[in-house]
């Protein structure tokens, strides 16, 4: 019997437990403080909005020290934190609204993914372009990048790595190209998304920024990042490509067109076209509601839920799924995001242990914000914003869940942005880029490790390839942050 020396990173909930203990200790060690706020009018894509902003120089330290009990029958105690965090807020945000949003949208996407339409569409693209190398790589990469941007595609790339690896080898490419054209593409899209409900929407909600606002800036950013990544992919693929005859001999003659044996039901048919049309119409409906009527979390959740129901009914009518299978798909989709929903609530509990996030009430969190603001206040705005990007990237090593990281960091980063003089939209942008793009290299990402395993690569082999591209992405991210600050992105 062999003993395993492999050490896994602690689960996010384990990390949160110790963070909660640390927060409770801080409530005794760090004095509480409070700010004054002022009502300001800001311009946004939804018109003029009113917001309470912190007055940095108004900080005052409380004369009384916090006393946090282990348990409280009425107030806040250490053991109360999970429950109080989960039920805090309202349907318009904070914890309980975001938790409901995550579960409903996750269930809706569970139905959409169970129909296999997305999978069939990507396989159809592969079939049409696999014998023309550059269009094949470009179309496949952009399809996965778009999937990452629109509905947070990530873990699904593992299955496609398994499907596409023999195709890539038959074309003369290797496992690195396979992972790049699938997983890397999804994370580039995820990090630069303008409408991902599992990262952008949640982060903007927690930062009290209009949900899905700033889309035009992010669409341009997605196009630039995706173009740079695609050019990098094509240059690498051209350099390592083997002749098709050699590649076919290396993997066997049966691998020349491994998709030709796919079952007939995997072909993109009329039902898939109908489901895809409903999905696209649903996305247009969401964008219309957000931009024209300023729809927020309750309305957006309802829109995605409606989309899932209609697509589920189409799958039943088209005899692709039974009613029970649609129900099970919804539950499975919600289950997959249940950890993220719990993290949102538990992270809110940590904030409550620090005294809550009301800047006008004495709390330990206000004192920590004041200290962080003092540390960054002497820096130029672009430097302060870039430091926020770096902090998000470092934090992603420990918490690779986009929803979880948003819940943990945005309650701190949003008011910190007020203190250092950058917009909260820039704080959300720093979260996006710092979270999504480091998923390409951190060994704590289960999706990355799964894709590497499917492509028969070790993390060491992947690191030796990806670190140069990671530097390029970091420079692009800093440039995007600087541009956002200079142009007053809000």
C-alpha positions as CSV (number, residue, x, y, z in Angstrom):
1,X,0.0,0.0,0.0
2,X,1.5,3.3,-1.1
3,X,1.1,6.4,1.0
4,X,0.1,9.5,-0.8
5,X,2.2,12.6,-0.1
6,X,0.0,14.8,-2.3
7,X,-1.3,17.8,-0.4
8,X,-4.5,19.5,-1.5
9,X,-5.3,23.1,-0.9
10,X,-7.9,23.6,1.8
11,X,-11.5,24.0,0.6
12,X,-12.8,27.5,0.4
13,X,-15.2,26.8,3.2
14,X,-12.3,25.6,5.4
15,X,-10.4,28.8,4.5
16,X,-13.5,30.8,5.4
17,X,-13.8,29.1,8.8
18,X,-10.3,30.3,9.7
19,X,-11.0,33.7,8.2
20,X,-14.0,33.9,10.5
21,X,-11.9,33.1,13.5
22,X,-9.4,35.7,12.4
23,X,-12.2,38.3,12.0
24,X,-13.5,37.5,15.4
25,X,-10.0,38.0,16.9
26,X,-9.6,41.3,15.0
27,X,-12.9,42.5,16.5
28,X,-11.1,42.4,19.9
29,X,-7.7,43.7,18.8
30,X,-8.6,46.4,16.3
31,X,-10.7,49.3,17.5
32,X,-13.9,50.1,15.7
33,X,-14.3,53.2,13.6
34,X,-16.8,55.0,11.4
35,X,-17.0,57.4,8.5
36,X,-19.3,60.1,7.4
37,X,-20.9,59.8,3.9
38,X,-22.2,62.2,1.3
39,X,-24.9,61.7,-1.3
40,X,-23.5,62.1,-4.8
41,X,-25.0,61.8,-8.3
42,X,-23.1,59.7,-10.8
43,X,-23.5,59.0,-14.5
44,X,-24.0,55.4,-15.6
45,X,-25.2,53.5,-18.6
46,X,-28.6,53.6,-16.9
47,X,-28.6,57.3,-16.5
48,X,-28.0,59.3,-13.4
49,X,-27.8,57.3,-10.1
50,X,-27.6,58.4,-6.5
51,X,-25.0,56.8,-4.2
52,X,-23.7,57.3,-0.7
53,X,-19.9,57.7,-0.9
54,X,-17.4,57.7,2.0
55,X,-15.7,60.9,2.9
56,X,-12.1,59.7,3.5
57,X,-11.0,62.4,5.9
58,X,-14.1,61.9,8.1
59,X,-12.9,58.7,9.8
60,X,-13.2,58.7,13.6
61,X,-12.2,56.0,16.0
62,X,-14.8,54.6,18.5
63,X,-14.2,55.1,22.2
64,X,-15.7,51.7,23.0
65,X,-14.1,48.3,22.2
66,X,-16.1,45.6,20.5
67,X,-17.1,42.5,22.5
68,X,-18.1,39.7,20.3
69,X,-19.7,36.7,22.1
70,X,-19.4,33.1,21.0
71,X,-23.1,32.9,20.7
72,X,-25.9,35.4,21.0
73,X,-29.6,34.7,21.2
74,X,-30.6,38.0,19.7
75,X,-27.4,39.8,18.4
76,X,-24.3,38.7,16.5
77,X,-21.9,36.1,17.8
78,X,-19.2,33.9,16.2
79,X,-21.5,30.9,15.9
80,X,-24.3,33.1,14.5
81,X,-22.2,34.2,11.5
82,X,-23.2,31.5,8.9
83,X,-27.0,31.9,9.5
84,X,-26.9,35.7,9.9
85,X,-24.8,36.0,6.7
86,X,-27.1,33.8,4.6
87,X,-30.3,35.7,5.6
88,X,-28.8,39.2,5.5
89,X,-29.9,41.8,3.0
90,X,-33.0,41.6,0.7
91,X,-33.9,40.3,-2.7
92,X,-32.2,43.4,-4.2
93,X,-28.7,42.3,-3.1
94,X,-26.4,41.6,-0.2
95,X,-26.5,37.9,0.6
96,X,-30.0,36.4,0.4
97,X,-30.8,38.0,-3.0
98,X,-27.4,36.9,-4.5
99,X,-27.8,33.4,-3.1
100,X,-31.2,33.0,-4.7
101,X,-29.9,34.5,-7.9
102,X,-27.0,32.0,-8.0
103,X,-29.2,29.0,-7.4
104,X,-31.9,29.9,-9.9
105,X,-29.5,30.9,-12.7
106,X,-27.4,27.8,-12.0
107,X,-30.5,25.6,-12.3
108,X,-31.6,27.3,-15.6
109,X,-28.1,26.8,-17.1
110,X,-28.2,23.2,-15.9
111,X,-31.3,22.6,-18.1
112,X,-29.6,24.4,-21.0
113,X,-26.4,22.3,-20.7
114,X,-28.4,19.1,-20.3
115,X,-30.0,19.6,-23.7
116,X,-26.5,19.2,-25.2
117,X,-27.2,22.0,-27.7
118,X,-24.0,23.9,-26.7
119,X,-22.0,20.7,-27.0
120,X,-23.5,19.9,-30.4
121,X,-23.0,23.4,-31.7
122,X,-19.3,23.3,-30.8
123,X,-18.8,19.8,-32.3
124,X,-20.6,21.0,-35.4
125,X,-18.1,23.9,-35.8
126,X,-15.3,21.5,-35.3
127,X,-16.6,19.2,-38.0
128,X,-16.9,22.0,-40.5
129,X,-13.5,23.5,-39.9
130,X,-11.2,20.7,-38.8
131,X,-9.6,20.2,-42.2
132,X,-8.7,23.8,-42.6
133,X,-6.3,24.5,-39.7
134,X,-6.4,28.2,-39.1
135,X,-10.2,28.6,-39.4
136,X,-10.6,25.6,-37.3
137,X,-8.4,26.9,-34.5
138,X,-9.8,30.4,-34.7
139,X,-13.5,29.4,-34.8
140,X,-13.1,26.9,-32.0
141,X,-11.1,29.3,-29.8
142,X,-13.6,32.2,-30.3
143,X,-16.6,29.9,-29.6
144,X,-15.1,28.8,-26.3
145,X,-14.1,32.4,-25.4
146,X,-17.7,33.5,-26.2
147,X,-19.0,30.7,-24.0
148,X,-16.8,31.9,-21.1
149,X,-18.0,35.4,-21.5
150,X,-21.7,34.8,-21.8
151,X,-22.4,32.0,-19.3
152,X,-19.2,31.4,-17.5
153,X,-18.1,28.2,-19.3
154,X,-15.1,26.7,-17.5
155,X,-15.3,23.1,-16.1
156,X,-17.2,22.1,-19.3
157,X,-13.9,22.5,-21.1
158,X,-12.7,19.2,-19.5
159,X,-15.0,17.1,-21.6
160,X,-14.1,19.0,-24.8
161,X,-10.4,18.4,-24.1
162,X,-11.1,14.7,-24.2
163,X,-13.1,15.0,-27.4
164,X,-10.7,17.3,-29.2
165,X,-7.3,15.8,-28.1
166,X,-7.4,13.0,-30.9
167,X,-8.6,15.6,-33.4
168,X,-5.7,17.9,-32.5
169,X,-3.1,15.1,-32.6
170,X,-4.4,13.9,-36.0
171,X,-4.0,17.5,-37.3
172,X,-0.4,17.6,-36.0
173,X,-0.9,19.5,-32.8
174,X,-0.4,18.6,-29.2
175,X,-2.1,18.6,-25.8
176,X,-1.1,22.2,-25.1
177,X,-3.0,23.4,-28.2
178,X,-6.0,21.4,-27.0
179,X,-6.0,23.0,-23.6
180,X,-5.4,26.5,-25.1
181,X,-8.2,26.3,-27.6
182,X,-10.7,25.1,-25.0
183,X,-9.9,26.0,-21.4
184,X,-7.7,29.1,-22.0
185,X,-10.3,30.4,-24.3
186,X,-13.1,30.1,-21.7
187,X,-11.0,31.9,-19.1
188,X,-10.1,34.8,-21.4
189,X,-13.8,35.2,-22.0
190,X,-14.6,34.7,-18.4
191,X,-12.2,37.4,-17.3
192,X,-13.3,40.0,-19.9
193,X,-17.0,39.2,-19.8
194,X,-19.6,41.9,-20.1
195,X,-22.5,39.8,-18.9
196,X,-21.4,36.6,-17.1
197,X,-24.1,36.1,-14.4
198,X,-21.7,34.2,-12.1
199,X,-18.9,36.8,-11.9
200,X,-19.7,40.3,-13.3
201,X,-23.4,40.4,-12.2
202,X,-22.5,39.2,-8.7
203,X,-19.5,41.5,-8.3
204,X,-21.4,44.5,-9.5
205,X,-24.3,43.7,-7.2
206,X,-22.0,43.5,-4.2
207,X,-20.2,46.7,-5.2
208,X,-23.6,48.4,-5.6
209,X,-22.9,49.1,-9.3
210,X,-25.8,48.7,-11.8
211,X,-25.8,45.0,-12.9
212,X,-24.3,44.4,-16.3
213,X,-23.3,48.1,-16.7
214,X,-20.1,49.1,-18.5
215,X,-20.8,46.5,-21.2
216,X,-19.3,48.5,-24.1
217,X,-15.9,48.9,-22.5
218,X,-15.9,45.1,-21.6
219,X,-16.9,44.0,-25.1
220,X,-14.0,45.9,-26.6
221,X,-11.7,44.4,-23.9
222,X,-13.0,40.9,-24.7
223,X,-12.3,41.5,-28.4
224,X,-8.7,42.7,-27.7
225,X,-7.8,40.0,-25.2
226,X,-9.3,37.3,-27.4
227,X,-7.5,38.6,-30.5
228,X,-4.1,38.7,-28.7
229,X,-4.7,35.2,-27.3
230,X,-5.7,33.8,-30.7
231,X,-2.6,35.3,-32.4
232,X,-0.4,33.7,-29.6
233,X,-2.2,30.4,-30.2
234,X,-1.8,30.5,-34.0
235,X,1.9,31.4,-33.7
236,X,2.6,28.5,-31.3
237,X,0.5,26.0,-33.3
238,X,2.4,26.9,-36.5
239,X,5.7,26.4,-34.7
240,X,5.0,22.9,-33.3
241,X,2.7,21.5,-36.0
242,X,3.7,18.1,-37.5
243,X,2.7,17.1,-41.0
244,X,-0.7,15.4,-41.1
245,X,0.7,12.1,-42.3
246,X,3.2,11.9,-39.5
247,X,0.5,12.9,-37.0
248,X,-1.9,10.3,-38.3
249,X,0.7,7.6,-38.0
250,X,1.5,8.8,-34.4
251,X,-2.1,8.4,-33.3
252,X,-3.3,5.7,-35.7
253,X,-5.3,5.9,-38.9
254,X,-8.6,5.8,-37.0
255,X,-7.8,9.1,-35.4
256,X,-7.7,11.0,-38.7
257,X,-11.4,12.0,-38.3
258,X,-12.5,10.8,-34.8
259,X,-15.6,12.9,-34.9
260,X,-17.0,11.0,-37.9
261,X,-18.0,8.2,-35.5
262,X,-20.1,10.5,-33.3
263,X,-23.7,9.2,-32.9
264,X,-26.3,10.8,-35.1
265,X,-28.1,12.4,-32.2
266,X,-24.9,14.4,-31.5
267,X,-25.4,16.2,-34.8
268,X,-26.6,19.8,-34.7
269,X,-30.3,19.5,-35.8
270,X,-33.5,21.5,-36.0
271,X,-34.2,21.1,-32.3
272,X,-30.7,22.5,-31.5
273,X,-31.3,25.4,-33.8
274,X,-34.6,26.1,-32.0
275,X,-33.0,25.9,-28.6
276,X,-30.1,28.1,-29.7
277,X,-32.6,30.7,-31.1
278,X,-34.5,30.8,-27.8
279,X,-31.2,31.1,-25.9
280,X,-30.1,34.0,-28.0
281,X,-33.5,35.7,-27.7
282,X,-33.2,35.3,-24.0
283,X,-29.8,36.9,-23.9
284,X,-31.2,39.8,-26.0
285,X,-34.1,40.1,-23.6
286,X,-31.7,40.3,-20.6
287,X,-29.6,43.0,-22.3
288,X,-32.7,44.9,-23.3
289,X,-34.1,44.8,-19.7
290,X,-30.8,45.9,-18.1
291,X,-30.1,48.7,-20.5
292,X,-33.6,50.0,-21.1
293,X,-35.4,49.3,-17.8
294,X,-32.5,48.9,-15.4
295,X,-33.5,45.4,-14.4
296,X,-31.7,44.1,-11.3
297,X,-31.1,40.8,-9.6
298,X,-34.8,39.7,-9.2
299,X,-35.7,40.5,-12.8
300,X,-32.6,39.0,-14.3
301,X,-33.0,35.8,-12.3
302,X,-36.6,35.6,-13.5
303,X,-35.4,36.1,-17.1
304,X,-32.9,33.3,-16.9
305,X,-35.4,31.1,-15.2
306,X,-37.9,31.7,-18.0
307,X,-35.3,30.9,-20.5
308,X,-34.6,27.6,-18.8
309,X,-38.3,26.7,-18.6
310,X,-38.9,27.4,-22.3
311,X,-35.8,25.4,-23.4
312,X,-36.8,22.6,-21.1
313,X,-40.2,22.4,-22.7
314,X,-38.7,22.4,-26.1
315,X,-36.4,19.5,-25.1
316,X,-39.5,17.6,-23.8
317,X,-41.5,18.3,-27.0
318,X,-38.5,17.3,-29.1
319,X,-38.1,14.1,-27.1
320,X,-34.6,14.9,-26.1
321,X,-35.4,15.0,-22.4
322,X,-38.2,13.7,-20.2
323,X,-39.9,16.0,-17.7
324,X,-38.1,14.4,-14.8
325,X,-34.8,14.8,-16.6
326,X,-35.5,18.5,-17.0
327,X,-36.2,18.7,-13.3
328,X,-33.1,16.7,-12.4
329,X,-31.0,19.0,-14.7
330,X,-32.3,22.1,-12.9
331,X,-31.5,20.6,-9.5
332,X,-28.1,19.4,-10.7
333,X,-27.3,22.9,-12.1
334,X,-28.3,24.5,-8.8
335,X,-26.3,21.9,-6.8
336,X,-23.1,22.7,-8.8
337,X,-23.4,26.3,-7.7
338,X,-24.5,25.6,-4.1
339,X,-21.0,25.9,-2.8
340,X,-20.7,29.3,-4.4
341,X,-24.1,30.3,-2.8
342,X,-22.9,29.1,0.6
343,X,-19.7,31.0,0.2
344,X,-21.6,34.2,-0.5
345,X,-23.6,33.9,2.7
346,X,-20.7,32.8,4.8
347,X,-18.5,35.6,3.5
348,X,-21.2,38.0,4.5
349,X,-21.1,36.5,7.9
350,X,-17.4,37.3,8.1
351,X,-18.2,40.9,7.3
352,X,-20.8,41.0,10.0
353,X,-18.2,39.6,12.5
354,X,-16.2,42.7,11.7
355,X,-19.1,44.9,12.5
356,X,-20.9,45.1,9.2
357,X,-20.4,47.1,6.1
358,X,-22.3,50.3,7.1
359,X,-19.6,53.0,7.0
360,X,-21.6,55.3,9.3
361,X,-21.7,52.7,12.1
362,X,-18.7,51.8,14.3
363,X,-17.0,48.6,13.0
364,X,-13.6,46.9,12.7
365,X,-14.1,46.8,9.0
366,X,-14.2,50.6,8.8
367,X,-10.9,50.8,10.6
368,X,-9.3,48.2,8.3
369,X,-10.6,50.2,5.3
370,X,-9.1,53.3,6.7
371,X,-5.8,51.6,7.1
372,X,-5.8,50.2,3.6
373,X,-6.9,53.6,2.2
374,X,-4.0,55.3,4.1
375,X,-1.6,52.8,2.6
376,X,-2.8,53.4,-1.0
377,X,-3.8,57.1,-0.7
378,X,-0.4,58.4,-1.4
379,X,-0.2,56.4,-4.7
380,X,-1.5,57.7,-8.0
381,X,-4.9,56.4,-8.9
382,X,-3.6,54.1,-11.7
383,X,-1.1,52.5,-9.3
384,X,-3.7,52.0,-6.6
385,X,-6.1,50.4,-9.1
386,X,-3.2,48.2,-10.4
387,X,-2.5,47.1,-6.8
388,X,-6.1,46.0,-6.5
389,X,-5.6,43.9,-9.6
390,X,-2.5,42.2,-8.1
391,X,-4.3,41.6,-4.8
392,X,-7.2,39.9,-6.6
393,X,-4.8,37.7,-8.6
394,X,-3.0,36.6,-5.4
395,X,-6.2,35.9,-3.6
396,X,-7.3,33.7,-6.5
397,X,-4.6,31.2,-5.6
398,X,-6.7,30.4,-2.5
399,X,-10.2,30.9,-3.7
400,X,-10.6,30.0,-7.4
401,X,-14.4,30.3,-7.4
402,X,-15.4,33.5,-9.2
403,X,-18.6,33.9,-7.2
404,X,-16.9,33.1,-4.0
405,X,-14.0,35.5,-4.6
406,X,-16.5,38.3,-5.4
407,X,-18.3,37.6,-2.2
408,X,-15.1,37.7,-0.2
409,X,-13.4,40.7,-1.7
410,X,-15.9,43.1,-3.2
411,X,-17.3,44.2,0.2
412,X,-13.7,45.4,0.9
413,X,-12.6,46.5,-2.5
414,X,-15.7,48.6,-3.4
415,X,-15.4,51.0,-0.5
416,X,-11.6,50.9,-0.8
417,X,-12.1,52.2,-4.3
418,X,-14.0,55.1,-2.9
419,X,-11.2,55.9,-0.5
420,X,-8.4,55.8,-3.1
421,X,-10.4,57.8,-5.7
422,X,-11.2,55.2,-8.3
423,X,-14.7,54.2,-9.4
424,X,-16.3,51.0,-8.1
425,X,-16.6,49.9,-11.7
426,X,-12.8,49.8,-11.9
427,X,-12.8,47.8,-8.7
428,X,-15.1,45.2,-10.4
429,X,-12.8,45.2,-13.4
430,X,-9.8,44.5,-11.2
431,X,-11.7,41.6,-9.7
432,X,-12.6,40.2,-13.1
433,X,-9.1,40.3,-14.5
434,X,-7.3,39.3,-11.4
435,X,-9.7,36.4,-10.8
436,X,-10.2,35.0,-14.3
437,X,-6.8,35.2,-15.9
438,X,-4.8,33.7,-13.1
439,X,-7.0,30.6,-13.4
440,X,-4.7,29.7,-16.3
441,X,-1.8,29.0,-14.1
442,X,-2.8,28.4,-10.5
443,X,-2.5,24.7,-9.6
444,X,-5.5,25.1,-7.2
445,X,-7.9,25.4,-10.1
446,X,-9.8,22.1,-10.4
447,X,-10.9,22.9,-13.9
448,X,-7.3,23.6,-15.1
449,X,-6.0,20.4,-13.5
450,X,-8.9,18.5,-15.0
451,X,-8.2,19.8,-18.5
452,X,-4.5,19.1,-18.1
453,X,-5.3,15.5,-17.1
454,X,-7.6,15.1,-20.1
455,X,-4.9,16.4,-22.4
456,X,-2.2,14.2,-20.8
457,X,-0.1,17.1,-19.5
458,X,1.5,17.7,-16.1
459,X,1.2,21.0,-14.4
460,X,5.0,21.5,-14.8
461,X,4.8,21.0,-18.5
462,X,1.9,23.5,-18.7
463,X,3.7,26.1,-16.5
464,X,6.8,26.0,-18.8
465,X,4.5,26.9,-21.7
466,X,2.0,29.3,-20.1
467,X,4.1,31.6,-18.0
468,X,5.2,33.8,-21.0
469,X,1.6,34.2,-22.1
470,X,0.6,34.9,-18.5
471,X,3.0,37.9,-18.5
472,X,1.4,39.2,-21.7
473,X,-2.1,38.9,-20.1
474,X,-0.9,40.7,-17.0
475,X,0.5,43.6,-19.1
476,X,-2.8,43.8,-21.0
477,X,-4.8,43.7,-17.7
478,X,-2.7,46.6,-16.3
479,X,-3.2,48.5,-19.5
480,X,-7.0,48.0,-19.3
481,X,-7.0,49.1,-15.7
482,X,-5.0,52.2,-16.5
483,X,-7.3,53.1,-19.4
484,X,-10.3,52.6,-17.3
485,X,-9.0,55.0,-14.6
486,X,-7.9,57.6,-17.1
487,X,-11.2,57.6,-19.0
488,X,-13.3,57.6,-15.8
489,X,-14.9,54.2,-16.4
490,X,-18.0,54.2,-14.3
